[in-house]
Amino acid sequence: MTNSHNMSSVPLSNKQGTQIINNQSNRKFRPEIQGLRALALLLVAAYHLWFGKVSGGVDVFLLISAFLMTGSFVRRMENNKFAGFRSVVDYWIHVFKRILPLASVVVVGILLGSYLFLPADRWESLLSEAKSVVFYYQNWWSISNLVDYYAADSSVASPFRHYWSLSVQGQIYLLWPLIFLLGWLIIRATRVNVRGLMLLIFGTIFAGSLAYSIFVTATSQQTAYFNTFARLWEFALGSLVAIVMPWLSINRYVRAAMGWAGIAMIISCGFIFDVEGVFPGYHALWPTLAASMIIIAGDTQTAFGPERLLTLKPLMWLGNYSYGLYLIHWPLLVFFLSRNHTEKAGFVSGVGLLTLSVLFSYIITRYIEQPLRAWKAPDLSPIRGLAVVAACIALVMIPTLGWQGKLAYDAYKAESLKALNNPGAAALAADFKFEGDANAAPFPTLAQLPDDWANVGTPCTADNLPFSTDVVLKDHCNTANLPEHPDKIVVAVGNSHMQVWSPALTEYAKENNWALYYFLEGGCFFDQFKDGDPNVCANFSNQADKFVHDAGAETVVVTGSRSVPNGPDEVTDGMKDRIGSLTGEGLEVIALRDHPRFDSSFADCNSKGEICSKPAGQDIHNNPLDSLEQQYPGFSTVNLTDLVCPDGNCPSIIGNVYTYMDANHISKSYIDTAIPNFIDRFEPAVERAEGSTKSE
């Protein structure tokens, strides 16, 4: 995605049509690589715009960048022009001075576009991501924030998502020179051959990283896609090609066939492989080996060589703007899809977006990148080069921090006035009278809403539990209230919908001197079923059951029914079995009815400042769990649906508080206002469960 490094020309050939590849690796400019870069970029853009898939083009970019960098460093080491750490620092300043200006300008443009075209509930996350982009750790940010690169709906994707590959490249630009420095130190001490040593080093990196990539792709593909360590082998392969090329002597007709085969492999990659299930493990060898074949083929000097295609003027011209085009095409697509409420671009709109992307990339390359590259002053000293890098970072950080400060101030102001202006569920009372500011904004701010999650307490550890257990606690167990002498031991088991109501349940536990533990797994109920991944939830249910018994629980709180988007909730046979098993052992079970969920969020109407509603999809007064109270002594249920969906409709705002933070999770801010309502309903359920147990 960035332009090539300078290479000197040392042509060698024999008389039999077999060309020694040394001249390919040493040519100052290789137009076929420029064309390959353009071809890969067109595939990336086309697959993003029209197919919603991954083409393998980015893998080609990664390999090319390492090939060019390695060739430059190795030649300098061979010619005794490598000056140790000074050369490393000079390279760092040079490369980031070259790639940061366009990247930073586009980040600022994306921030502006996000303000204009994306809902406010996405701003906070985007500002955090913008910082990860300018400091080249966006791929790790994506992992920590559980980003799904393969999500089908690109309209809700981040306009910064494509920066992951540039972050990986930036990390390699930092790491690879240190590897060359290590090699240089070894060579000075031992006088070993430069290429032989670097071949050994990069061969080891290639083998180790590829093995790791295969493993992590099989076990956690979404993580693997962004993982630098799972990508090192792609860069190492490019380095290996650069190292061995002077040793290769291949007939030019064979090389021509290799080049055409490589082009065919790159173009076909996205059609052949289901990338959602196989990348970036060993299947990524397909596009990277293909690119290696094209690079090795080089200029075959035949009438039908692949360079005839790759050096066509349109591809050569596009190659000059490939970096800018990569930066721009994705955010334009995201803004277009979000603005038009669609998941994919059509053919005509895609052509328009691609044309607009080319136009913008031409403008920023012609009037920003090229003048900066021609400006010689920053090259006169490292300090001046660092000043350019610092200015690029400041260009992003100043508006980002300023915007974050404004959002923080808005949140503080809203928090200080919420008791008066944002009554939430209290407004459902028949005798409620609003005395606040009629023009006050809903709470929380839209920027806060996506992260308005309840905190379920302190993670359980062997040290803070008053009992021993061999259950896996990490990411499952939290302690919400642990009095020294509890009146009752209670475990709440479920998923994120249990977490939603945890502020109210925890408050009740504190008022009644309960020891309360939460044992949760996303997407799982305390039965043994989960669509698409039953083993995870079956294991979770077994672990939760063991934890309940190890804790000596007297009462278990569960999410008893299972809601579906826009439809009625139901009680699974697995849940009935679980209730029967627990109550049969003398435990009390209190089941919360699952609240309604929808197939889309309220984001659109929230961003417009409107109040809209969705049908609950379930009879708010007819709780499917009610009939089980007579069947299982010690069991009771709580119906809370009408607190979020009064009269069978679920409004986006109640009492000037946003109800749902997304399509199926109620906001913590609204739950906080509903705590008195929850306690009024939960208390009788506790009494019924206790009463029916005692009557037995």
C-alpha positions as CSV (number, residue, x, y, z in Angstrom):
1,M,0.0,0.0,0.0
2,T,3.0,2.2,0.3
3,N,5.5,3.1,-2.5
4,S,8.6,1.0,-3.3
5,H,12.0,1.4,-1.8
6,N,14.9,2.5,-4.1
7,M,16.8,-0.4,-5.7
8,S,20.0,-0.2,-7.8
9,S,20.2,-1.9,-11.2
10,V,22.7,-4.8,-11.8
11,P,21.4,-6.7,-14.9
12,L,22.7,-10.2,-15.5
13,S,21.6,-12.7,-18.1
14,N,22.9,-15.6,-20.2
15,K,22.6,-16.5,-23.8
16,Q,20.1,-19.4,-23.5
17,G,17.1,-17.2,-22.4
18,T,17.7,-18.1,-18.8
19,Q,17.9,-14.9,-16.8
20,I,19.5,-14.8,-13.5
21,I,17.0,-13.1,-11.2
22,N,19.6,-10.9,-9.6
23,N,18.7,-8.1,-12.0
24,Q,15.0,-8.3,-10.9
25,S,15.8,-7.7,-7.3
26,N,18.2,-4.8,-8.0
27,R,16.3,-2.8,-10.5
28,K,15.7,0.7,-9.2
29,F,12.1,0.7,-10.2
30,R,10.0,-2.4,-11.0
31,P,6.9,-1.4,-12.8
32,E,5.4,-4.8,-12.6
33,I,5.3,-4.5,-8.8
34,Q,3.6,-1.1,-9.2
35,G,1.0,-2.9,-11.4
36,L,0.7,-5.7,-8.9
37,R,0.0,-3.3,-6.2
38,A,-2.7,-1.6,-8.3
39,L,-4.3,-5.0,-9.2
40,A,-4.4,-6.0,-5.5
41,L,-6.0,-2.7,-4.6
42,L,-8.7,-3.1,-7.2
43,L,-9.5,-6.5,-5.8
44,V,-9.7,-5.2,-2.3
45,A,-11.9,-2.3,-3.3
46,A,-14.2,-4.4,-5.5
47,Y,-14.7,-7.1,-2.9
48,H,-15.5,-4.5,-0.3
49,L,-17.8,-2.6,-2.5
50,W,-19.8,-5.4,-4.2
51,F,-19.1,-8.7,-2.6
52,G,-18.7,-8.0,1.1
53,K,-15.8,-10.4,1.2
54,V,-12.0,-10.5,1.6
55,S,-10.0,-10.8,-1.6
56,G,-6.5,-11.7,-0.4
57,G,-5.3,-8.4,-1.8
58,V,-4.2,-7.1,1.6
59,D,-2.0,-10.1,2.0
60,V,-0.3,-9.2,-1.2
61,F,0.4,-5.7,0.1
62,L,2.0,-7.1,3.3
63,L,4.3,-9.3,1.3
64,I,5.4,-6.5,-1.1
65,S,6.2,-4.1,1.7
66,A,8.5,-6.7,3.4
67,F,10.1,-7.7,0.0
68,L,11.0,-4.1,-0.8
69,M,12.2,-3.3,2.8
70,T,14.4,-6.4,3.0
71,G,16.0,-5.9,-0.4
72,S,17.0,-2.4,0.6
73,F,18.5,-3.4,4.0
74,V,20.3,-6.5,2.8
75,R,22.0,-4.6,-0.1
76,R,23.1,-1.9,2.4
77,M,24.5,-4.6,4.7
78,E,26.3,-6.3,1.8
79,N,27.8,-2.9,0.7
80,N,28.9,-1.9,4.2
81,K,26.4,1.0,4.2
82,F,24.5,-0.1,7.2
83,A,25.4,2.1,10.2
84,G,23.9,0.1,13.0
85,F,21.3,1.7,15.2
86,R,21.7,5.1,13.4
87,S,20.5,3.4,10.2
88,V,17.5,1.9,12.1
89,V,16.5,5.3,13.5
90,D,16.9,7.0,10.1
91,Y,14.7,4.4,8.5
92,W,12.0,4.8,11.1
93,I,11.9,8.5,10.7
94,H,12.0,8.2,6.9
95,V,9.2,5.7,6.6
96,F,6.8,7.3,9.1
97,K,7.5,10.7,7.6
98,R,6.4,9.2,4.3
99,I,3.3,7.2,5.4
100,L,1.8,9.3,8.2
101,P,0.8,12.5,6.4
102,L,-1.8,10.8,4.2
103,A,-3.0,8.5,6.9
104,S,-3.4,11.4,9.3
105,V,-5.3,13.6,6.8
106,V,-7.7,10.8,6.0
107,V,-8.2,10.2,9.8
108,V,-9.3,13.8,10.2
109,G,-11.6,13.4,7.2
110,I,-13.1,10.3,8.7
111,L,-13.7,12.1,11.9
112,L,-15.5,14.9,10.0
113,G,-17.5,12.3,8.0
114,S,-18.4,10.5,11.2
115,Y,-19.8,13.7,12.7
116,L,-21.9,14.4,9.6
117,F,-23.0,10.9,8.6
118,L,-22.9,8.5,11.6
119,P,-25.1,8.5,14.7
120,A,-23.8,10.0,17.9
121,D,-23.9,6.7,19.7
122,R,-20.9,5.6,17.7
123,W,-18.7,8.7,18.2
124,E,-17.0,7.7,21.5
125,S,-15.8,4.4,20.1
126,L,-14.6,6.0,16.9
127,L,-12.6,8.6,18.8
128,S,-10.9,5.9,20.8
129,E,-10.1,4.0,17.6
130,A,-8.7,7.2,15.9
131,K,-6.0,7.3,18.5
132,S,-5.2,3.6,17.9
133,V,-4.9,4.4,14.2
134,V,-2.4,7.3,14.5
135,F,-0.2,5.3,17.0
136,Y,-0.4,2.1,14.9
137,Y,-2.0,-0.3,17.3
138,Q,-5.5,-0.4,15.6
139,N,-5.3,-4.1,15.0
140,W,-4.8,-4.8,18.7
141,W,-7.6,-2.3,19.5
142,S,-9.9,-4.3,17.2
143,I,-9.0,-7.5,19.1
144,S,-9.6,-6.0,22.5
145,N,-12.9,-4.5,21.3
146,L,-14.1,-7.8,19.7
147,V,-14.4,-6.4,16.2
148,D,-15.7,-8.9,13.6
149,Y,-13.9,-8.2,10.3
150,Y,-16.3,-10.5,8.5
151,A,-19.5,-8.8,9.8
152,A,-22.0,-8.9,6.9
153,D,-23.4,-5.4,7.4
154,S,-20.7,-2.9,6.5
155,S,-23.0,0.0,7.3
156,V,-22.4,-0.5,11.0
157,A,-18.7,-1.2,10.6
158,S,-16.1,1.3,11.7
159,P,-14.8,3.7,8.9
160,F,-11.4,3.0,10.5
161,R,-11.6,-0.8,10.2
162,H,-9.3,-1.0,7.2
163,Y,-6.4,0.6,9.1
164,W,-5.7,-2.7,10.8
165,S,-3.4,-3.7,8.0
166,L,-1.6,-0.4,8.1
167,S,-1.1,-0.8,11.9
168,V,0.4,-4.3,11.3
169,Q,2.7,-2.8,8.6
170,G,3.7,0.0,11.0
171,Q,4.6,-2.5,13.6
172,I,6.7,-4.4,11.1
173,Y,8.4,-1.2,10.0
174,L,9.5,-0.9,13.7
175,L,10.4,-4.6,14.2
176,W,12.1,-5.6,10.9
177,P,14.9,-3.0,11.2
178,L,15.7,-4.3,14.7
179,I,16.0,-7.8,13.2
180,F,18.5,-6.4,10.6
181,L,20.4,-4.7,13.4
182,L,20.6,-8.0,15.2
183,G,21.9,-9.7,12.1
184,W,24.4,-6.9,11.5
185,L,25.8,-7.4,15.0
186,I,26.1,-11.1,14.5
187,I,27.8,-10.6,11.2
188,R,30.3,-8.2,12.7
189,A,31.2,-10.7,15.4
190,T,31.3,-13.8,13.2
191,R,31.8,-12.7,9.6
192,V,29.0,-15.0,8.4
193,N,27.4,-14.5,5.0
194,V,24.7,-11.7,5.1
195,R,22.1,-13.5,3.0
196,G,22.7,-16.9,4.6
197,L,22.2,-15.5,8.1
198,M,19.1,-13.4,7.2
199,L,17.7,-16.5,5.4
200,L,18.0,-18.5,8.6
201,I,16.5,-15.7,10.7
202,F,13.5,-15.0,8.5
203,G,13.0,-18.7,7.7
204,T,12.7,-19.3,11.5
205,I,10.2,-16.5,11.8
206,F,8.2,-17.8,8.8
207,A,7.9,-21.3,10.2
208,G,7.1,-20.3,13.7
209,S,4.6,-17.6,12.8
210,L,2.9,-19.8,10.2
211,A,2.4,-22.6,12.7
212,Y,1.0,-20.1,15.2
213,S,-1.3,-18.6,12.6
214,I,-2.7,-22.0,11.7
215,F,-3.4,-22.8,15.3
216,V,-5.0,-19.4,16.2
217,T,-7.0,-19.3,13.0
218,A,-8.5,-22.7,13.9
219,T,-9.3,-21.7,17.5
220,S,-10.1,-18.0,17.2
221,Q,-10.3,-16.7,13.7
222,Q,-11.6,-13.2,14.4
223,T,-8.6,-12.7,16.7
224,A,-6.2,-14.3,14.3
225,Y,-7.2,-11.9,11.5
226,F,-5.9,-8.9,13.3
227,N,-3.1,-10.6,15.2
228,T,0.4,-9.3,14.2
229,F,2.1,-12.6,15.3
230,A,-0.3,-14.6,13.1
231,R,0.8,-12.3,10.2
232,L,4.6,-12.2,10.7
233,W,5.0,-15.2,8.3
234,E,3.5,-13.2,5.4
235,F,6.2,-10.5,5.9
236,A,8.8,-13.1,6.4
237,L,7.9,-14.8,3.1
238,G,8.4,-11.4,1.3
239,S,11.8,-11.1,3.0
240,L,12.8,-14.7,2.0
241,V,11.9,-13.9,-1.6
242,A,14.1,-10.8,-1.5
243,I,17.0,-12.7,0.0
244,V,17.0,-15.7,-2.4
245,M,16.3,-13.9,-5.7
246,P,20.0,-13.3,-6.6
247,W,20.5,-17.0,-6.3
248,L,17.7,-18.0,-8.7
249,S,18.2,-18.7,-12.4
250,I,15.0,-19.6,-14.2
251,N,14.1,-19.7,-17.9
252,R,12.2,-16.6,-18.9
253,Y,9.4,-18.7,-20.4
254,V,9.0,-20.6,-17.1
255,R,8.9,-17.3,-15.3
256,A,6.3,-16.0,-17.6
257,A,4.1,-19.0,-16.9
258,M,4.8,-18.5,-13.1
259,G,3.7,-14.9,-13.4
260,W,0.5,-15.6,-15.2
261,A,-0.3,-18.4,-12.7
262,G,0.3,-15.9,-9.9
263,I,-2.1,-13.4,-11.4
264,A,-4.8,-16.1,-11.8
265,M,-4.3,-17.2,-8.2
266,I,-4.6,-13.7,-6.8
267,I,-7.8,-12.9,-8.9
268,S,-9.4,-16.2,-8.0
269,C,-8.5,-16.3,-4.3
270,G,-11.7,-14.6,-3.0
271,F,-13.9,-16.9,-5.1
272,I,-12.1,-20.1,-4.3
273,F,-11.8,-19.8,-0.5
274,D,-14.5,-19.2,2.2
275,V,-12.3,-16.7,3.9
276,E,-14.7,-16.5,6.9
277,G,-13.6,-20.0,7.8
278,V,-10.0,-20.2,6.7
279,F,-8.0,-16.9,6.7
280,P,-5.4,-16.0,7.7
281,G,-4.0,-19.5,8.3
282,Y,-2.2,-21.6,5.7
283,H,-4.8,-20.7,3.1
284,A,-3.2,-17.3,3.0
285,L,-0.3,-19.0,1.4
286,W,-2.4,-18.9,-1.8
287,P,-2.2,-15.1,-2.4
288,T,1.2,-14.6,-0.9
289,L,2.8,-17.4,-2.9
290,A,1.0,-16.0,-5.9
291,A,2.5,-12.6,-5.3
292,S,6.0,-14.2,-4.8
293,M,5.7,-15.9,-8.2
294,I,4.9,-12.6,-9.9
295,I,7.8,-10.8,-8.2
296,I,10.2,-13.6,-9.1
297,A,8.9,-13.6,-12.7
298,G,9.7,-9.9,-13.0
299,D,10.3,-8.6,-16.5
300,T,10.4,-11.8,-18.5
301,Q,11.3,-9.9,-21.8
302,T,8.8,-12.1,-23.7
303,A,5.9,-11.1,-25.9
304,F,3.4,-12.7,-23.6
305,G,4.8,-12.2,-20.1
306,P,2.6,-11.0,-17.2
307,E,4.4,-7.7,-17.2
308,R,2.4,-6.9,-20.4
309,L,-0.7,-6.7,-18.2
310,L,0.9,-5.3,-15.1
311,T,2.6,-2.4,-16.8
312,L,-0.4,-1.2,-18.7
313,K,-0.6,2.6,-18.3
314,P,-4.0,2.6,-16.3
315,L,-2.5,0.2,-13.8
316,M,0.7,2.1,-13.5
317,W,-1.2,5.3,-13.0
318,L,-3.4,3.8,-10.4
319,G,-0.4,2.3,-8.6
320,N,0.8,5.9,-8.0
321,Y,-2.4,6.5,-6.0
322,S,-2.9,3.1,-4.5
323,Y,-2.1,4.2,-0.9
324,G,-4.5,7.0,-0.9
325,L,-7.2,4.9,-2.6
326,Y,-6.8,2.2,0.0
327,L,-7.2,4.8,2.8
328,I,-10.3,6.5,1.2
329,H,-12.5,3.8,-0.4
330,W,-13.6,2.1,2.8
331,P,-14.8,5.1,4.8
332,L,-16.7,6.4,1.8
333,L,-18.4,3.0,1.6
334,V,-19.3,3.0,5.3
335,F,-20.7,6.6,5.1
336,F,-22.7,5.8,2.0
337,L,-24.2,2.6,3.5
338,S,-25.0,4.2,6.8
339,R,-26.6,7.3,5.1
340,N,-28.7,5.1,2.8
341,H,-29.6,2.4,5.5
342,T,-28.4,-0.5,3.3
343,E,-25.9,-3.3,3.8
344,K,-24.2,-3.3,0.4
345,A,-23.6,-1.1,-2.5
346,G,-25.2,-1.8,-5.8
347,F,-23.3,-1.9,-9.1
348,V,-24.0,1.7,-10.1
349,S,-23.4,3.1,-6.6
350,G,-20.3,1.0,-6.3
351,V,-18.9,2.5,-9.5
352,G,-19.7,5.9,-8.2
353,L,-18.0,5.3,-4.9
354,L,-14.9,3.9,-6.7
355,T,-14.7,6.9,-9.0
356,L,-15.1,9.2,-6.0
357,S,-12.4,7.3,-4.2
358,V,-10.0,7.6,-7.1
359,L,-10.7,11.4,-7.3
360,F,-10.0,12.0,-3.6
361,S,-6.9,9.8,-3.7
362,Y,-5.6,11.8,-6.6
363,I,-6.2,15.0,-4.8
364,I,-4.5,14.1,-1.5
365,T,-1.6,12.3,-3.2
366,R,-1.0,15.1,-5.7
367,Y,-1.4,18.0,-3.3
368,I,-0.3,16.5,0.0
369,E,1.9,13.4,-0.3
370,Q,3.9,14.4,-3.4
371,P,4.8,18.0,-2.2
372,L,5.9,16.6,1.2
373,R,8.0,13.9,-0.5
374,A,9.7,16.6,-2.6
375,W,10.3,18.8,0.4
376,K,13.9,18.2,1.3
377,A,14.1,20.2,4.5
378,P,12.9,17.3,6.8
379,D,15.6,15.1,5.4
380,L,18.4,17.4,6.6
381,S,18.3,16.2,10.2
382,P,16.5,13.6,12.3
383,I,14.9,16.3,14.4
384,R,13.2,17.9,11.4
385,G,11.9,14.5,10.3
386,L,10.6,13.8,13.8
387,A,8.9,17.2,13.7
388,V,6.9,16.1,10.6
389,V,5.9,12.9,12.3
390,A,4.9,14.8,15.5
391,A,2.9,17.3,13.4
392,C,1.0,14.4,11.7
393,I,0.2,12.9,15.1
394,A,-0.9,16.3,16.5
395,L,-3.2,16.8,13.4
396,V,-5.2,13.8,14.6
397,M,-4.8,14.1,18.4
398,I,-5.9,17.8,18.7
399,P,-9.4,17.3,17.3
400,T,-9.8,13.8,18.8
401,L,-9.0,15.0,22.3
402,G,-11.0,18.1,21.9
403,W,-14.0,16.1,20.8
404,Q,-13.6,13.6,23.6
405,G,-13.4,16.5,26.0
406,K,-16.7,17.9,24.7
407,L,-18.4,14.6,25.0
408,A,-17.1,14.2,28.6
409,Y,-18.4,17.6,29.5
410,D,-21.8,16.8,28.0
411,A,-21.9,13.6,30.0
412,Y,-20.9,15.3,33.2
413,K,-23.6,18.0,32.7
414,A,-26.3,15.4,32.0
415,E,-25.2,13.3,35.0
416,S,-25.5,16.3,37.4
417,L,-29.1,17.0,36.3
418,K,-30.5,13.5,35.7
419,A,-32.3,13.2,39.0
420,L,-34.4,16.2,38.0
421,N,-34.7,15.9,34.3
422,N,-34.5,12.1,33.6
423,P,-37.0,10.2,35.9
424,G,-37.0,7.1,33.6
425,A,-39.3,4.3,34.9
426,A,-40.6,6.6,37.6
427,A,-42.6,8.3,34.9
428,L,-44.7,5.1,34.5
429,A,-46.5,5.8,37.8
430,A,-50.1,7.0,37.4
431,D,-49.5,9.9,39.8
432,F,-46.2,11.0,38.4
433,K,-45.7,14.7,37.8
434,F,-42.6,15.9,35.9
435,E,-41.0,18.9,37.4
436,G,-37.7,19.1,35.4
437,D,-36.7,20.9,32.3
438,A,-39.0,20.1,29.4
439,N,-36.2,20.7,26.9
440,A,-33.6,18.6,28.7
441,A,-31.7,16.0,26.6
442,P,-32.4,12.3,27.2
443,F,-30.0,10.4,29.4
444,P,-27.4,9.1,28.9
445,T,-25.8,11.1,26.1
446,L,-25.9,9.2,22.7
447,A,-22.1,8.9,22.9
448,Q,-22.4,7.1,26.2
449,L,-25.3,4.9,25.3
450,P,-23.4,2.0,23.5
451,D,-21.3,1.4,26.6
452,D,-24.1,1.9,29.1
453,W,-23.6,-1.6,30.6
454,A,-24.1,-2.7,34.2
455,N,-21.1,-3.6,36.3
456,V,-21.9,-7.0,37.8
457,G,-19.2,-6.7,40.5
458,T,-15.7,-7.9,41.3
459,P,-14.3,-10.9,39.4
460,C,-14.2,-14.0,41.5
461,T,-10.8,-15.5,42.5
462,A,-9.8,-18.3,44.7
463,D,-8.8,-15.6,47.3
464,N,-12.1,-13.7,47.5
465,L,-14.4,-16.7,47.6
466,P,-15.4,-18.1,51.0
467,F,-15.5,-21.6,49.6
468,S,-13.3,-23.8,47.4
469,T,-14.2,-24.8,43.8
470,D,-12.4,-26.1,40.7
471,V,-14.9,-24.4,38.4
472,V,-13.4,-22.0,35.8
473,L,-14.1,-18.6,37.2
474,K,-12.4,-16.3,34.7
475,D,-14.9,-14.4,32.5
476,H,-17.8,-16.1,34.2
477,C,-18.0,-15.3,37.9
478,N,-18.4,-12.1,39.8
479,T,-19.1,-11.3,43.4
480,A,-21.7,-8.6,43.8
481,N,-22.3,-8.6,47.6
482,L,-20.4,-10.6,50.2
483,P,-21.5,-9.8,53.8
484,E,-19.5,-11.5,56.5
485,H,-22.6,-13.3,57.8
486,P,-25.1,-13.5,55.0
487,D,-28.8,-14.3,55.6
488,K,-28.9,-16.2,52.3
489,I,-26.5,-17.4,49.6
490,V,-27.7,-16.6,46.1
491,V,-26.3,-17.3,42.6
492,A,-27.6,-15.5,39.5
493,V,-27.0,-17.6,36.4
494,G,-27.5,-16.5,32.8
495,N,-26.3,-14.3,30.0
496,S,-26.1,-10.6,29.2
497,H,-29.8,-10.2,29.9
498,M,-29.2,-11.2,33.5
499,Q,-26.4,-8.7,33.5
500,V,-28.9,-6.0,32.4
501,W,-31.0,-6.4,35.5
502,S,-28.0,-6.9,37.9
503,P,-28.1,-3.3,39.3
504,A,-31.6,-4.0,40.7
505,L,-30.9,-7.5,41.9
506,T,-27.7,-6.4,43.6
507,E,-29.5,-3.6,45.3
508,Y,-32.1,-6.0,46.6
509,A,-29.3,-8.3,47.8
510,K,-27.6,-5.5,49.8
511,E,-30.9,-4.5,51.4
512,N,-31.5,-8.1,52.5
513,N,-28.0,-9.1,53.5
514,W,-27.6,-11.7,50.8
515,A,-24.3,-13.1,49.5
516,L,-24.8,-12.7,45.7
517,Y,-22.7,-14.2,42.9
518,Y,-23.2,-13.8,39.2
519,F,-22.2,-16.7,36.9
520,L,-22.6,-15.5,33.3
521,E,-21.8,-16.5,29.7
522,G,-22.8,-14.4,26.7
523,G,-25.6,-16.0,24.7
524,C,-26.2,-18.8,27.2
525,F,-29.1,-19.7,29.4
526,F,-29.0,-22.1,32.4
527,D,-30.2,-24.9,30.1
528,Q,-28.0,-26.6,27.5
529,F,-28.8,-24.9,24.3
530,K,-27.2,-22.2,22.2
531,D,-27.8,-21.7,18.5
532,G,-24.7,-22.6,16.5
533,D,-22.5,-23.5,19.5
534,P,-24.2,-25.9,21.9
535,N,-21.0,-27.2,23.4
536,V,-20.1,-23.8,24.9
537,C,-23.4,-23.4,26.6
538,A,-23.7,-27.1,27.7
539,N,-20.3,-26.7,29.3
540,F,-21.3,-23.4,30.9
541,S,-24.5,-24.9,32.3
542,N,-22.5,-27.8,33.9
543,Q,-19.9,-25.4,35.3
544,A,-22.7,-23.1,36.7
545,D,-24.5,-26.1,38.3
546,K,-21.3,-27.1,40.0
547,F,-20.6,-23.5,41.2
548,V,-24.2,-23.3,42.6
549,H,-23.5,-26.4,44.7
550,D,-19.9,-25.5,45.7
551,A,-21.2,-22.1,46.9
552,G,-23.9,-23.8,49.0
553,A,-26.5,-21.6,47.3
554,E,-30.0,-21.6,48.8
555,T,-31.5,-19.6,45.9
556,V,-30.8,-19.5,42.2
557,V,-31.9,-16.6,40.0
558,V,-32.2,-17.3,36.3
559,T,-33.5,-15.8,33.1
560,G,-36.3,-18.3,32.7
561,S,-37.7,-17.6,29.2
562,R,-36.0,-17.1,25.9
563,S,-37.1,-14.2,23.7
564,V,-36.6,-13.9,20.0
565,P,-36.5,-10.8,17.8
566,N,-40.0,-9.4,17.3
567,G,-41.6,-12.6,18.6
568,P,-43.0,-14.3,21.7
569,D,-40.7,-15.7,24.4
570,E,-40.8,-19.4,25.3
571,V,-39.5,-21.7,28.0
572,T,-37.3,-24.4,26.7
573,D,-37.4,-28.0,27.8
574,G,-33.9,-27.7,29.0
575,M,-34.9,-24.8,31.3
576,K,-37.8,-26.8,32.7
577,D,-35.4,-29.7,33.4
578,R,-33.0,-27.4,35.2
579,I,-35.8,-25.8,37.3
580,G,-37.0,-29.3,38.2
581,S,-33.6,-30.5,39.1
582,L,-32.7,-27.5,41.3
583,T,-36.1,-27.4,43.1
584,G,-36.0,-31.2,43.5
585,E,-32.8,-30.7,45.6
586,G,-34.6,-28.2,47.8
587,L,-33.2,-25.0,46.2
588,E,-35.4,-22.0,45.5
589,V,-35.4,-20.8,41.9
590,I,-36.6,-17.4,40.9
591,A,-36.9,-16.8,37.1
592,L,-36.9,-13.4,35.5
593,R,-38.9,-13.3,32.3
594,D,-36.7,-12.5,29.3
595,H,-37.3,-9.0,28.0
596,P,-38.1,-8.3,24.4
597,R,-35.4,-8.2,21.7
598,F,-35.6,-6.8,18.2
599,D,-33.9,-7.2,14.8
600,S,-32.6,-3.7,14.8
601,S,-31.8,-1.0,17.3
602,F,-33.3,2.4,17.9
603,A,-30.1,4.2,16.7
604,D,-31.7,5.9,13.7
605,C,-34.6,7.5,15.6
606,N,-32.3,8.3,18.5
607,S,-29.8,10.1,16.3
608,K,-32.7,12.2,14.9
609,G,-33.9,13.2,18.3
610,E,-37.2,11.4,17.9
611,I,-39.1,8.9,20.1
612,C,-40.2,5.8,18.3
613,S,-41.4,2.4,19.5
614,K,-41.4,-1.2,18.5
615,P,-44.0,-3.9,19.3
616,A,-42.9,-6.1,22.2
617,G,-43.7,-9.2,20.2
618,Q,-44.9,-11.0,23.4
619,D,-48.0,-10.7,25.5
620,I,-46.7,-8.5,28.3
621,H,-49.2,-9.7,30.8
622,N,-49.1,-13.5,29.9
623,N,-45.8,-14.8,31.4
624,P,-45.1,-18.3,30.0
625,L,-43.3,-19.1,33.3
626,D,-46.4,-18.6,35.5
627,S,-47.7,-22.1,35.0
628,L,-44.5,-23.6,36.4
629,E,-45.1,-22.1,39.9
630,Q,-47.7,-24.8,40.6
631,Q,-45.6,-27.5,39.0
632,Y,-42.3,-26.9,40.9
633,P,-42.5,-26.1,44.6
634,G,-39.8,-23.6,45.4
635,F,-40.1,-21.9,42.0
636,S,-41.4,-18.4,41.4
637,T,-41.2,-15.9,38.5
638,V,-41.0,-12.2,37.9
639,N,-42.5,-10.4,34.9
640,L,-40.8,-7.1,34.2
641,T,-41.7,-6.7,30.5
642,D,-44.2,-3.9,31.0
643,L,-41.5,-1.8,32.6
644,V,-39.8,-1.4,29.2
645,C,-42.8,-2.1,27.0
646,P,-45.9,-0.5,28.6
647,D,-49.1,-1.3,26.7
648,G,-47.3,-3.8,24.6
649,N,-45.1,-1.3,22.8
650,C,-41.4,-0.6,23.6
651,P,-40.5,3.1,23.3
652,S,-37.0,4.3,22.7
653,I,-37.3,6.7,25.6
654,I,-39.3,6.5,28.8
655,G,-39.1,9.3,31.3
656,N,-36.5,11.1,29.2
657,V,-34.1,8.1,29.6
658,Y,-33.0,5.8,26.7
659,T,-34.5,2.4,27.3
660,Y,-32.4,0.1,25.0
661,M,-28.7,0.6,24.3
662,D,-28.9,-1.7,21.2
663,A,-31.3,-4.2,19.7
664,N,-31.7,-6.4,22.8
665,H,-30.0,-4.9,25.9
666,I,-31.7,-2.4,28.2
667,S,-29.5,0.5,29.2
668,K,-28.1,0.6,32.8
669,S,-29.3,4.2,33.1
670,Y,-32.9,3.0,32.6
671,I,-32.5,0.0,34.9
672,D,-31.2,2.3,37.6
673,T,-34.5,4.2,37.5
674,A,-36.5,1.0,37.6
675,I,-34.9,-0.4,40.8
676,P,-37.9,0.5,43.0
677,N,-40.2,-1.2,40.5
678,F,-38.0,-4.3,40.3
679,I,-37.9,-4.6,44.1
680,D,-41.7,-4.2,44.4
681,R,-42.1,-7.3,42.1
682,F,-39.1,-9.3,43.2
683,E,-39.9,-9.3,46.9
684,P,-43.2,-11.2,46.4
685,A,-41.5,-13.7,44.2
686,V,-38.9,-14.4,46.9
687,E,-41.7,-14.8,49.4
688,R,-43.6,-17.2,47.1
689,A,-40.5,-19.3,46.5
690,E,-39.7,-19.5,50.2
691,G,-43.3,-20.2,51.1
692,S,-43.8,-23.0,48.6
693,T,-40.5,-24.6,49.8
694,K,-41.5,-24.5,53.4
695,S,-45.0,-25.9,52.6
696,E,-43.3,-29.0,51.2
